[in-house]
Amino acid sequence: MKWVSISTALLPLVAASGYTREEYASGAVMEAMMAGKEAAWAKERAAGNYDSKKWSGFDNKRPSKGALKCQNGRVEAVPGDADQTYRCKNVDMYDFKTHAELGDAVGEGSGSWGWTSKSGREYIAIGQTYGASFSEVTKEGKLEYLGRLPAQNDSVIWREMKVVGDSLIIGSEGVGHHVQVFDLKKLLKLSPKKPYTFDKVKDVALVDINQGIKGRTHTVIGNQEKNYAVACGAGGRPGRNDTCAGGPMWINLDDPTKPYVEGCSGQDGYCHDLQCIVYRGPHKKYYGRDICYGYNEDTLTIYDATNKKGMGNAGAIISRTPYVGASYTHQGWVTDPMWQTHIVMDDELDEGQIDPNRTAVDSPAKDGFAVTYIVDIQNLEKPFVSGLYKTTTRSVDHNQYVYEGLSYQSNYQAGLRILDVSSIPRYPDGSKVKEIAYFDVYPGDDAKPGGGDALWNGGTWSAYTFESGWIVINTIDRGVFVVKQSDVKGRKRGKGQFWK
């Protein structure tokens, strides 16, 4: 465990960034990051490093049909194969399937999200280059492939999804894709013996994204309690000079068969990701309001989204918070949705990706060890960074979601990292945050200094944790893993030490 003292964390909030405000506003930074990723992936693809044949047929090669235990810091998934021997801590492996075995023979993986039916069956939607793949996660932790929903138009790796009620919301950077709304109850009748391909017209309700480059979005978000979705990053690139400017586009789901955009918030320009929930916390002025925490490239931007009507001026901005080390404010999550006092947040460029000389000069992650920023949001109008957690493995952090005091982080080539963040309300400097478990899905860089490379060439893009404890890891290069955290001394499995 590494943490940065509060004296460092409370430096003046205006960071010396390697990028200018104009470069963020124009979309130049985002374009450079996407181009850098595409170049890295193209190189790996050309070298055959995404060829799923190397990992196919796991069911016939695994040493046992049950749990593959993490022993002596390793899971040997295929005996004698170093490329299928995974570093681990307190995480056991149960299943794996390649992207080809999940319906996409030539594509790579991206976002993912889960759905639990009313009867308790658990399903996972997997983002791939050519669409979304559907599987059931059985009670034994097996992936049973059921079918897929093709991409609406242009096929690209960027595909994100969330669930609202029984509806799956899918966005993509593909031109002309728009936002798909799919009824997940259609999965209940499918059988793994006969996987089914859904019709992208008949089986989809489409949300028209008419801003910027038509049909493109970067992320989608869902608010379960309020029953709506949001599209982020839908503005034109480069330029972002349309009405919504890439800001949140509010999608009405009152009738999920007829979804529509009822407004957008362009006041702070481009939004990369969001978390939207009903506010429950100490700031009485906003208690019960519809609040969205926005990760807007160079700031944490908090919106009051109670009023979603109006193109360009829907909602209101409560605060914009820069921070020391800000290079690309990417994504984050509240530590407790029922009492919102802190956020854990990641920055995708603070490790020095693209060009280290353009990364914020005061970035605490410039050595390649990813940093989780802890933000105090007890006053929504004046948030501040109260502390940091610095990982002990060189990596780039990507997405993280918090459940019952544990942050499940997808850190590209370092794999799934599970942090106990339940101490943060008591120790907001991050001194008690602890990595209690991990499953490294990318053995190729394990022997490098620092235990890995701070790169995004492969590894995990996203992970989803079910209430049952099954964790599904979607990787760019290999495919999809099913794992589960094992017992951790002094803690209830799946819960933070200080979780009430």
C-alpha positions as CSV (number, residue, x, y, z in Angstrom):
1,M,0.0,0.0,0.0
2,K,1.2,3.5,-0.8
3,W,-0.5,6.7,0.0
4,V,0.4,10.4,-0.3
5,S,0.2,12.6,2.7
6,I,-2.5,15.2,3.1
7,S,0.0,18.0,2.8
8,T,0.6,16.9,-0.8
9,A,-3.0,16.3,-1.5
10,L,-4.1,19.7,-0.4
11,L,-1.8,21.7,-2.7
12,P,-3.5,24.5,-4.6
13,L,-6.2,23.0,-6.9
14,V,-5.1,24.7,-10.1
15,A,-2.6,22.2,-11.5
16,A,0.2,23.0,-13.9
17,S,-1.1,20.9,-16.8
18,G,0.8,20.0,-19.8
19,Y,-2.3,20.7,-21.9
20,T,-4.1,24.0,-22.2
21,R,-7.7,24.6,-21.5
22,E,-8.2,25.3,-25.2
23,E,-6.8,21.9,-26.2
24,Y,-9.3,20.2,-23.9
25,A,-12.2,22.3,-25.1
26,S,-11.4,21.8,-28.8
27,G,-11.2,18.0,-28.3
28,A,-7.5,17.8,-29.3
29,V,-6.5,15.9,-26.1
30,M,-9.2,13.3,-26.6
31,E,-8.4,12.9,-30.2
32,A,-4.7,12.4,-29.4
33,M,-5.6,9.8,-26.7
34,M,-7.8,7.9,-29.1
35,A,-5.2,8.0,-31.8
36,G,-2.6,6.7,-29.4
37,K,-4.8,3.8,-28.4
38,E,-5.7,2.9,-31.9
39,A,-2.0,2.9,-33.0
40,A,-1.1,0.7,-30.0
41,W,-3.9,-1.7,-30.7
42,A,-3.2,-1.8,-34.5
43,K,0.4,-2.8,-33.7
44,E,-0.7,-5.6,-31.4
45,R,-3.2,-6.8,-33.9
46,A,-0.7,-6.9,-36.7
47,A,1.7,-8.9,-34.5
48,G,-1.0,-11.5,-33.9
49,N,-1.3,-10.7,-30.2
50,Y,-5.1,-10.5,-30.4
51,D,-5.5,-13.9,-32.1
52,S,-7.9,-15.7,-29.9
53,K,-6.9,-19.1,-31.2
54,K,-4.0,-18.9,-28.7
55,W,-6.4,-19.1,-25.8
56,S,-9.4,-21.0,-27.2
57,G,-10.6,-24.3,-25.9
58,F,-9.9,-23.5,-22.2
59,D,-12.6,-26.0,-21.1
60,N,-10.6,-28.8,-22.6
61,K,-7.3,-27.7,-21.1
62,R,-8.1,-26.6,-17.6
63,P,-6.7,-28.8,-14.8
64,S,-10.1,-29.2,-13.1
65,K,-13.7,-28.3,-13.7
66,G,-14.1,-26.4,-10.4
67,A,-12.4,-23.4,-9.0
68,L,-8.8,-22.8,-10.0
69,K,-7.4,-21.6,-6.7
70,C,-4.9,-18.8,-6.4
71,Q,-1.9,-20.6,-4.8
72,N,1.4,-19.0,-4.1
73,G,0.4,-15.9,-6.0
74,R,-0.6,-17.7,-9.2
75,V,-3.5,-19.3,-11.0
76,E,-2.1,-21.9,-13.5
77,A,-5.1,-21.9,-15.8
78,V,-3.5,-24.2,-18.3
79,P,-0.7,-26.4,-16.9
80,G,2.7,-25.6,-18.3
81,D,1.5,-22.6,-20.2
82,A,3.2,-19.4,-18.9
83,D,0.9,-17.2,-21.0
84,Q,-2.1,-18.6,-19.2
85,T,-0.6,-18.5,-15.7
86,Y,-2.0,-15.4,-14.0
87,R,-0.7,-13.5,-11.0
88,C,-3.2,-13.2,-8.2
89,K,-4.0,-12.4,-4.6
90,N,-7.2,-13.6,-2.9
91,V,-9.0,-14.2,-6.2
92,D,-9.8,-17.6,-7.7
93,M,-10.6,-18.2,-11.4
94,Y,-13.7,-20.1,-12.5
95,D,-14.1,-19.7,-16.3
96,F,-12.7,-18.1,-19.4
97,K,-13.9,-17.8,-23.0
98,T,-12.3,-16.0,-25.9
99,H,-14.0,-13.2,-27.8
100,A,-14.4,-15.6,-30.7
101,E,-16.1,-18.1,-28.5
102,L,-18.4,-15.3,-27.4
103,G,-19.4,-14.5,-31.0
104,D,-16.8,-11.9,-32.3
105,A,-14.1,-13.8,-34.2
106,V,-12.1,-10.7,-35.2
107,G,-12.9,-8.0,-32.6
108,E,-11.7,-6.9,-29.2
109,G,-13.3,-6.3,-25.9
110,S,-14.4,-3.0,-24.2
111,G,-17.2,-2.2,-21.8
112,S,-19.5,-4.6,-19.9
113,W,-22.4,-4.6,-17.5
114,G,-24.6,-7.1,-15.7
115,W,-28.3,-7.8,-15.2
116,T,-30.1,-9.9,-12.7
117,S,-33.5,-11.2,-13.6
118,K,-36.4,-11.2,-11.2
119,S,-35.8,-14.9,-10.6
120,G,-32.2,-14.3,-9.7
121,R,-30.5,-15.4,-12.9
122,E,-27.3,-13.4,-13.7
123,Y,-26.5,-12.2,-17.2
124,I,-23.5,-10.3,-18.5
125,A,-23.4,-8.1,-21.6
126,I,-19.9,-7.8,-23.2
127,G,-18.9,-5.0,-25.4
128,Q,-16.9,-6.1,-28.5
129,T,-15.9,-4.4,-31.7
130,Y,-18.8,-5.8,-33.8
131,G,-21.5,-5.6,-31.2
132,A,-22.6,-6.8,-27.7
133,S,-22.3,-10.4,-26.6
134,F,-24.7,-12.0,-24.1
135,S,-23.9,-14.8,-21.6
136,E,-25.4,-16.2,-18.5
137,V,-23.2,-16.6,-15.5
138,T,-24.3,-19.9,-13.9
139,K,-24.4,-20.6,-10.2
140,E,-21.1,-22.6,-10.7
141,G,-19.4,-19.5,-12.2
142,K,-19.5,-20.8,-15.8
143,L,-20.1,-18.5,-18.8
144,E,-22.8,-19.8,-21.1
145,Y,-22.9,-17.9,-24.4
146,L,-26.4,-17.1,-25.5
147,G,-26.1,-14.8,-28.5
148,R,-25.4,-11.2,-29.5
149,L,-26.7,-7.9,-30.7
150,P,-24.8,-6.5,-33.7
151,A,-23.4,-3.0,-33.9
152,Q,-25.9,-0.6,-35.3
153,N,-23.5,0.8,-38.0
154,D,-19.8,1.5,-38.0
155,S,-17.8,-1.0,-36.0
156,V,-15.2,0.2,-33.5
157,I,-13.8,-1.1,-30.3
158,W,-15.3,1.6,-28.1
159,R,-18.6,0.2,-26.9
160,E,-20.1,1.1,-23.5
161,M,-23.2,-0.2,-21.8
162,K,-25.3,0.2,-18.6
163,V,-28.6,-1.3,-17.4
164,V,-31.7,0.6,-16.3
165,G,-34.4,-1.7,-15.1
166,D,-34.7,-4.4,-17.7
167,S,-33.2,-2.3,-20.5
168,L,-29.6,-2.5,-21.7
169,I,-28.3,0.9,-22.9
170,I,-25.5,0.7,-25.5
171,G,-23.4,3.5,-26.9
172,S,-20.4,3.5,-29.3
173,E,-17.9,5.7,-31.0
174,G,-19.0,4.2,-34.3
175,V,-20.4,6.8,-36.7
176,G,-24.1,6.3,-37.2
177,H,-24.4,3.9,-34.2
178,H,-26.6,6.2,-31.9
179,V,-27.8,4.6,-28.6
180,Q,-29.4,1.2,-28.6
181,V,-32.0,0.3,-26.0
182,F,-32.5,-3.5,-25.8
183,D,-35.0,-5.5,-23.7
184,L,-32.9,-7.9,-21.6
185,K,-35.9,-10.1,-20.8
186,K,-35.5,-11.5,-24.3
187,L,-32.5,-13.4,-23.0
188,L,-34.6,-15.5,-20.7
189,K,-35.8,-17.8,-23.4
190,L,-32.4,-18.4,-25.1
191,S,-30.3,-21.5,-24.8
192,P,-26.5,-22.0,-25.0
193,K,-27.2,-24.9,-27.3
194,K,-28.5,-22.5,-30.0
195,P,-27.0,-19.0,-29.7
196,Y,-29.2,-16.3,-31.3
197,T,-28.3,-13.2,-33.1
198,F,-30.8,-10.4,-32.5
199,D,-32.0,-8.0,-35.2
200,K,-30.5,-4.5,-34.9
201,V,-33.7,-3.0,-36.2
202,K,-36.6,-5.2,-34.9
203,D,-35.1,-5.9,-31.5
204,V,-33.8,-2.4,-30.7
205,A,-35.3,1.0,-29.8
206,L,-32.9,3.6,-31.1
207,V,-32.1,7.0,-29.5
208,D,-31.2,9.5,-32.2
209,I,-27.8,11.2,-31.3
210,N,-27.9,14.1,-33.8
211,Q,-25.1,16.2,-32.3
212,G,-21.6,16.5,-33.8
213,I,-20.5,13.4,-35.7
214,K,-23.9,11.8,-36.0
215,G,-24.5,8.8,-33.8
216,R,-21.2,8.8,-31.8
217,T,-21.1,8.7,-28.0
218,H,-18.2,7.8,-25.8
219,T,-20.0,6.5,-22.7
220,V,-23.5,5.9,-21.5
221,I,-24.8,6.1,-17.9
222,G,-27.9,4.9,-16.2
223,N,-29.8,6.1,-13.1
224,Q,-31.8,3.1,-11.8
225,E,-33.8,5.0,-9.2
226,K,-34.9,7.8,-11.5
227,N,-35.2,5.5,-14.6
228,Y,-33.2,7.5,-17.2
229,A,-30.0,7.2,-19.2
230,V,-27.3,9.7,-20.2
231,A,-25.0,9.8,-23.3
232,C,-21.7,11.4,-22.7
233,G,-19.1,12.7,-25.2
234,A,-21.6,13.0,-28.1
235,G,-20.4,16.3,-29.3
236,G,-18.5,16.9,-32.6
237,R,-14.8,16.2,-32.6
238,P,-12.7,18.2,-33.3
239,G,-14.5,21.5,-32.5
240,R,-17.2,20.6,-30.1
241,N,-19.1,23.6,-31.3
242,D,-22.6,22.1,-31.5
243,T,-25.4,22.8,-29.0
244,C,-24.5,20.1,-26.5
245,A,-20.7,20.5,-26.9
246,G,-20.2,16.9,-25.9
247,G,-21.9,17.4,-22.6
248,P,-24.5,15.1,-21.0
249,M,-27.5,14.2,-23.2
250,W,-30.5,13.2,-21.0
251,I,-32.4,10.2,-22.4
252,N,-36.0,9.7,-21.3
253,L,-36.9,6.0,-20.7
254,D,-40.4,6.4,-19.4
255,D,-41.3,4.2,-22.3
256,P,-38.2,2.1,-23.1
257,T,-39.7,1.2,-26.5
258,K,-39.7,4.9,-27.4
259,P,-36.6,6.5,-25.8
260,Y,-35.7,10.1,-26.7
261,V,-33.3,12.9,-25.8
262,E,-35.2,15.5,-23.8
263,G,-32.3,17.9,-23.2
264,C,-28.5,18.3,-22.8
265,S,-26.1,20.2,-20.7
266,G,-23.4,22.0,-22.7
267,Q,-22.4,24.4,-20.0
268,D,-19.0,22.7,-19.2
269,G,-18.5,21.2,-22.6
270,Y,-17.4,17.6,-23.1
271,C,-18.2,15.0,-20.4
272,H,-16.2,11.8,-20.6
273,D,-18.1,9.9,-18.0
274,L,-20.7,10.4,-15.2
275,Q,-22.3,8.8,-12.2
276,C,-25.9,9.9,-11.7
277,I,-27.7,9.2,-8.4
278,V,-30.1,10.7,-6.0
279,Y,-28.1,12.7,-3.5
280,R,-28.0,11.5,0.0
281,G,-25.3,13.2,2.0
282,P,-24.4,16.0,4.4
283,H,-25.1,18.9,2.1
284,K,-28.7,19.6,3.1
285,K,-29.3,22.0,0.3
286,Y,-29.1,19.2,-2.3
287,Y,-30.5,16.3,-0.3
288,G,-32.9,14.3,-2.5
289,R,-31.8,16.1,-5.7
290,D,-30.8,14.3,-8.9
291,I,-27.0,14.8,-8.8
292,C,-24.5,13.7,-11.5
293,Y,-20.7,13.6,-10.8
294,G,-19.0,14.3,-14.1
295,Y,-15.5,13.4,-15.2
296,N,-14.8,16.2,-17.7
297,E,-11.2,15.7,-18.9
298,D,-9.6,18.3,-16.6
299,T,-12.1,18.7,-13.8
300,L,-14.6,16.9,-11.6
301,T,-17.8,18.7,-12.6
302,I,-21.0,18.2,-10.4
303,Y,-24.4,18.8,-12.1
304,D,-27.8,19.2,-10.6
305,A,-29.7,17.2,-13.2
306,T,-33.2,17.6,-11.6
307,N,-34.3,19.6,-14.6
308,K,-33.3,17.7,-17.8
309,K,-35.3,19.7,-20.3
310,G,-33.6,22.2,-22.7
311,M,-31.0,21.7,-25.4
312,G,-27.7,23.1,-24.2
313,N,-28.9,24.5,-20.9
314,A,-30.6,21.7,-19.1
315,G,-29.7,21.2,-15.5
316,A,-27.2,23.4,-13.7
317,I,-23.5,23.2,-12.7
318,I,-22.9,23.1,-9.0
319,S,-19.1,23.1,-9.1
320,R,-16.0,22.6,-11.3
321,T,-13.0,21.2,-9.5
322,P,-9.5,21.0,-11.0
323,Y,-6.8,19.2,-9.0
324,V,-3.0,18.7,-8.8
325,G,-1.9,16.3,-11.5
326,A,-5.0,16.6,-13.7
327,S,-4.1,15.3,-17.2
328,Y,-7.3,13.5,-18.2
329,T,-10.0,13.2,-15.6
330,H,-11.5,9.9,-16.7
331,Q,-14.0,8.2,-14.3
332,G,-15.0,7.7,-10.7
333,W,-17.6,6.5,-8.2
334,V,-18.9,7.5,-4.8
335,T,-17.7,5.4,-2.0
336,D,-21.2,5.0,-0.5
337,P,-24.4,5.9,-2.5
338,M,-26.4,6.1,0.7
339,W,-24.2,8.7,2.3
340,Q,-22.1,10.5,-0.3
341,T,-19.1,12.1,1.3
342,H,-16.2,11.0,-1.0
343,I,-15.4,9.9,-4.5
344,V,-12.6,7.7,-5.8
345,M,-11.5,9.0,-9.2
346,D,-9.0,8.0,-11.8
347,D,-7.0,10.0,-14.4
348,E,-6.1,8.2,-17.6
349,L,-3.1,10.3,-18.7
350,D,-1.4,11.1,-15.4
351,E,1.0,8.2,-15.8
352,G,2.5,9.9,-18.9
353,Q,0.8,8.2,-21.8
354,I,0.9,9.7,-25.3
355,D,3.7,12.1,-24.4
356,P,5.2,12.4,-20.9
357,N,6.2,15.9,-21.7
358,R,2.6,16.9,-22.1
359,T,1.4,15.3,-18.9
360,A,0.8,17.6,-15.9
361,V,4.2,18.5,-14.5
362,D,3.1,17.8,-11.0
363,S,1.4,14.5,-11.7
364,P,1.9,12.1,-8.7
365,A,1.6,9.1,-11.2
366,K,4.4,10.2,-13.6
367,D,6.5,7.2,-12.5
368,G,3.9,4.9,-14.0
369,F,2.3,3.8,-10.8
370,A,-1.4,4.6,-11.1
371,V,-3.0,6.9,-8.6
372,T,-6.6,6.9,-7.2
373,Y,-7.6,10.4,-6.2
374,I,-9.9,10.8,-3.2
375,V,-12.3,13.7,-3.4
376,D,-14.2,15.1,-0.4
377,I,-17.7,16.0,-1.6
378,Q,-19.3,16.8,1.7
379,N,-19.9,20.3,0.3
380,L,-21.0,19.8,-3.3
381,E,-20.1,23.4,-4.1
382,K,-16.6,23.1,-2.8
383,P,-15.1,19.7,-3.4
384,F,-11.4,19.1,-2.8
385,V,-8.9,16.3,-3.1
386,S,-8.3,15.0,0.4
387,G,-5.8,12.3,-0.3
388,L,-4.4,9.7,-2.8
389,Y,-3.8,6.0,-3.1
390,K,-0.8,4.9,-5.2
391,T,-0.8,1.4,-6.6
392,T,2.2,-0.8,-6.1
393,T,2.2,-2.2,-9.7
394,R,3.0,-0.1,-12.7
395,S,-0.2,0.3,-14.8
396,V,-2.7,2.7,-16.3
397,D,-6.0,2.8,-14.4
398,H,-9.2,2.9,-16.4
399,N,-12.6,2.2,-14.9
400,Q,-13.6,1.5,-11.3
401,Y,-16.9,0.8,-9.5
402,V,-17.5,0.7,-5.7
403,Y,-19.7,-1.9,-4.1
404,E,-20.0,-2.3,-0.3
405,G,-16.7,-0.6,0.5
406,L,-14.6,-2.2,-2.2
407,S,-13.4,-0.5,-5.4
408,Y,-13.2,-2.9,-8.3
409,Q,-10.6,-1.3,-10.6
410,S,-9.9,-2.3,-14.2
411,N,-6.3,-1.3,-14.7
412,Y,-5.5,-2.5,-18.2
413,Q,-2.4,-4.7,-18.2
414,A,-2.4,-5.0,-14.3
415,G,-5.9,-6.5,-14.5
416,L,-8.6,-6.4,-11.9
417,R,-7.4,-4.7,-8.6
418,I,-9.7,-4.7,-5.6
419,L,-9.2,-1.9,-3.1
420,D,-10.8,-1.6,0.3
421,V,-11.9,2.0,0.3
422,S,-14.3,1.7,3.3
423,S,-11.9,3.6,5.5
424,I,-12.0,6.8,3.5
425,P,-14.7,8.6,5.6
426,R,-12.6,8.1,8.7
427,Y,-9.2,8.4,7.0
428,P,-9.7,10.7,4.0
429,D,-6.0,11.1,3.3
430,G,-6.0,7.5,1.9
431,S,-3.6,6.2,4.5
432,K,-5.9,3.2,5.3
433,V,-6.8,2.3,1.7
434,K,-5.5,-1.2,1.0
435,E,-5.3,-3.4,-2.1
436,I,-6.8,-6.7,-0.7
437,A,-7.0,-8.7,-3.9
438,Y,-6.1,-8.8,-7.6
439,F,-6.2,-10.9,-10.7
440,D,-3.6,-9.9,-13.3
441,V,-5.0,-10.9,-16.8
442,Y,-1.8,-9.9,-18.8
443,P,1.2,-12.2,-18.0
444,G,3.4,-10.7,-20.7
445,D,4.7,-7.8,-18.7
446,D,4.8,-9.4,-15.2
447,A,8.6,-9.5,-15.2
448,K,9.1,-5.8,-16.0
449,P,10.4,-3.4,-13.4
450,G,7.5,-2.4,-11.1
451,G,5.6,-5.6,-12.0
452,G,4.2,-4.3,-15.3
453,D,4.0,-1.7,-18.0
454,A,2.0,1.5,-17.7
455,L,0.4,0.8,-21.1
456,W,-3.1,0.2,-22.6
457,N,-2.0,-2.2,-25.3
458,G,-4.0,-5.1,-23.7
459,G,-5.5,-6.2,-20.4
460,T,-8.9,-5.3,-18.9
461,W,-11.1,-2.5,-20.0
462,S,-14.0,-3.2,-17.6
463,A,-15.3,-5.5,-15.0
464,Y,-18.7,-6.1,-13.4
465,T,-19.4,-7.5,-9.9
466,F,-22.7,-9.4,-9.2
467,E,-24.4,-9.5,-5.9
468,S,-23.6,-13.3,-5.8
469,G,-19.9,-12.4,-5.8
470,W,-19.1,-13.4,-9.4
471,I,-16.9,-10.9,-11.1
472,V,-16.8,-10.8,-14.9
473,I,-13.6,-9.3,-16.4
474,N,-13.7,-8.1,-20.0
475,T,-10.3,-7.8,-21.7
476,I,-9.3,-6.1,-24.8
477,D,-7.1,-8.9,-26.2
478,R,-8.0,-12.3,-24.8
479,G,-11.7,-12.6,-23.9
480,V,-13.7,-12.8,-20.7
481,F,-12.8,-14.2,-17.3
482,V,-15.1,-15.2,-14.4
483,V,-13.5,-14.9,-11.0
484,K,-14.5,-14.6,-7.4
485,Q,-12.7,-13.0,-4.4
486,S,-11.7,-15.6,-1.8
487,D,-11.7,-15.1,2.0
488,V,-9.5,-12.2,3.2
489,K,-8.4,-12.5,6.8
490,G,-10.2,-10.1,9.1
491,R,-12.8,-9.1,6.5
492,K,-16.1,-10.4,5.3
493,R,-15.8,-11.6,1.7
494,G,-16.9,-8.9,-0.7
495,K,-17.1,-6.2,1.9
496,G,-14.8,-3.4,3.1
497,Q,-13.3,-3.7,6.6
498,F,-15.1,-0.5,7.7
499,W,-18.3,-1.2,5.8
500,K,-21.3,-0.8,8.1
